[in-house]
């Protein structure tokens, strides 16, 4: 049939579709006619069944009726088939669009349209190659085992079809396959969602597509398409992907046995897959069959399943003249396992934190838009051939990744408290925080179960005690209950680095273990008998070899995370959620909350105070402010308000403490921000209360506030000093700080701008949500204050010449968390450094500010020097300070020098200098000096919203 049609024709003639079947039907009709003639002659010859004319007439009528019925049914069938074909989603088939209907991996692009990464799942993990790249042995092997008449037939093998019908009629239990390669291709590409159906509709459409494929494509194009789309197990579609996955090389480099092994898989790809993957520690695996291991999985050789099929393929190749006897003998030796090269590497691309995040965001949007569940939404992304245009700047992402990979940018762990065995002790609970690696494993990497940790039972079983170094967790694997035996978190120090290992698992299969009433784990006598070498007795201990357990990867400490975003558009330009991590990402620290320390002060305390002043003025109201502590707020809280940095008594204790020794007396609000004075932040909190602060933070996109419960954030320790219950993520911090350079407007972060389908049709056009949070004048003042933090205050380290930097540092108690959150005229960026558990850092926010500077200096290197928005009309500049119109009060400058004091100067030193100055300046009011410096001036108040004693623990700055 193929010679009758011109290849690559763009017309779909249904008459031609039925022509092939008409030939077959004509042949059958002729045979039946001859048979009928012979039968009738035999009847006459024997003189039997003589009928009368009337009887013949009756029979003729019956035959006519039957004939009419048959013709009618045939016509209806033709009409039905025609309607089915015309109403079906048929395709204009040619060599260029043959792959358009299969599951396709989606492509992710950066903000300049450059490809970043491909994402795929079942059906989409495919790399197409041309026919010329296919090895001859592979082509011959596939034809030999799947369709030996492929090069001759026109889409259908009628001999095989008739044979299958015969087998069915004779009651054969196994009916041989009848599908040609062309039929399989039609089914795989155009009927992928219905190929498991056994309906007449599907069979008709399959036949129709088969004819069209044969009509429009050459045999080489058909075979190329088939080998690029066929499923070969191990999540591999197409021979190139399978070759890389199974043998670690391109398909064009495959040897004969390797070609035969791939050709033998399509019949049962999941069962015959050359590799099986099992969760680490959860499968009963023969050691000699293990091809590779990772921290989460074991890769096991499964080639024995398809050995008979490989031998059949080789025999067919011999019978059909593709190989000789010598080749067959070589194949029969079957050293396939030795040829396999399985990679268990799970390396992280520099974009993976970002792409993982953008996929999660798209899933949420698809679910909301279409009402689908998560499985359906994820399938659309991984198989839909989408083009996802993200906000990521590849250059910025690479810069962050490069700096994160440089260990010199990080502080070290410090002040480790250890017990006599070297285990790390928690400073608060005095319990073991991290076990020492060497207390689990010897130099041979063998796990040692001490004699105090187990008991041998009289029935031959083994009891492992709870509360020791193994933890026992109830799990469900493949629908069956099980017990997971896991190592507790441990640490290791080597090559000058500190690593945390978040446990591991003993590789004991299901069915051999259970818990007793005391929580101990019982290993059955059957297991110990079946695996006598799993536990090797030694001096009363039990030794477990490295082959019988898996460990989580070592994660270097401290860790870090950073988000850079365009505060105007909301576009996330770079996102890194960790460093030196292998594997696809389990924890993205960029979206994980950590306590922000003093970096919360600008968004929670100071901008809220200035906004509250603005609101009062706009409504013609004054603020009710208390100066009883010696502060001088004026009528409104402003950047020039004078706050008294003096001891406060909270719940009967002096709290909070500052990051420096002592107190500094009177200072303006601006100076309090520059020097990150904890006392001043708490006093501002007292004046405005938590309700307005909470509402402002929510408008800024902070989602992790805890407003109820025993431990909550309705207190100054959380809102003024950043000692929150959960914390805030770097991403939310970067977005919140965007309100300052963006004239008070919060822009929600977005990771993509547009998604199109494979035809270029726009499915999603993403725009960020925005909200006015503070007045443009308040934003201008806060930008000025945060700019002076970098020029005059604790944020100097973040400054670089390329752009006018503004921002704020943050360090939590015991240097557990170190932050710098800042912005340039183009971007906001939040950077966090800390350990995955609370271990002290050797350096606080200075380290974060320095790394922030190193990164942002490079990110902005090609950008012209920028400027922040111009001064709004509702701003007055009085005596060098900025005020919202109507909020200025003459409070006088603080007597205490704001810029002349050293950071570590205590109150006594300041008092001495002030006293000396008063003797040389008669105009100075002595009572004012005493009021501003007297350390005994205390403010007393009681915090009751939280029953925790959290206010008594003070973040450093």
Secondary structure, DSSP 8 states (H G I E B T S, - for coil): -GGGS-TT-----HHHHHHHHHHHHHHHHHHHHHHHHHHHHHHHHHT-S---HHHHHHHHHHHHHHHHHHHHHHHHHHHHHHHHHHHS------TTTTTTTS-B-EEEE-TTS-EEEEE--TTT-B----GGGS-HHHHHHHHHHH-TTTTTSSS--HHHHHHHHHHHHTT-SS------HHHHHHHHHHSTTTTT---HHHHHHHHHHHHHHHHHS-HHHHHHHHHHH-B-STT-BSHHHHHHHHHSS-GGG--HHHHHHHHTSGGGHHHH-SEEEEETTSS---GGGEEEE-SSEEEEE-GGGGHHHHHHHHHHHHHTTSS-HHHHHHHHH--HHHH----------TTHHHHHHHHHHHHHHHHHHH---HHHHHHHHHHB--EEEE---HHHHHHHHHHHT-GGGS--B----B-TTS-EE-TTT-SEEEEEGGGTB-TT--EEE-GGGEEE-TTS-EEE-TTSSEEEEEEEETTEEEEEEEE--EEEEETTEEEEE--EEE---TTSEEE-TTS-EEE-HHHHHHTTTSSEEETTEEEE-GGGEEE--EEEESEEEEEEE-TTT-BEEEEE--SS--SS-S--GGGS-B--GGGGHIIIIIHHHHHHHHHHHHTT-------TTS-B--SS--TT-EEEE--EEETTEE----SSSS--EEEEHHHHHHTT-HHHHHHHHHHH-HHHHHHHHHHTT------SSSS-S-SHHHHTT---SS-B-HHHHHHHHHHHHTTTEEE--BSEEEEE-TTS-EEEE----EEE-S-HHHHHHHHHHHHHHHHHSTTGGG-BTTB--EEEEEE-GGG-EEEEEEE-SS-EEEEEEE-SSS--BSS-HHHHHHHHHHHHHHHTTTS---------TTEEEETTEEEETT--------SS-SSSS-TT--HHHHHHHHHHHHHH-TTS-HHHHHHHH-TT--EEE---S-SS-GGGS----
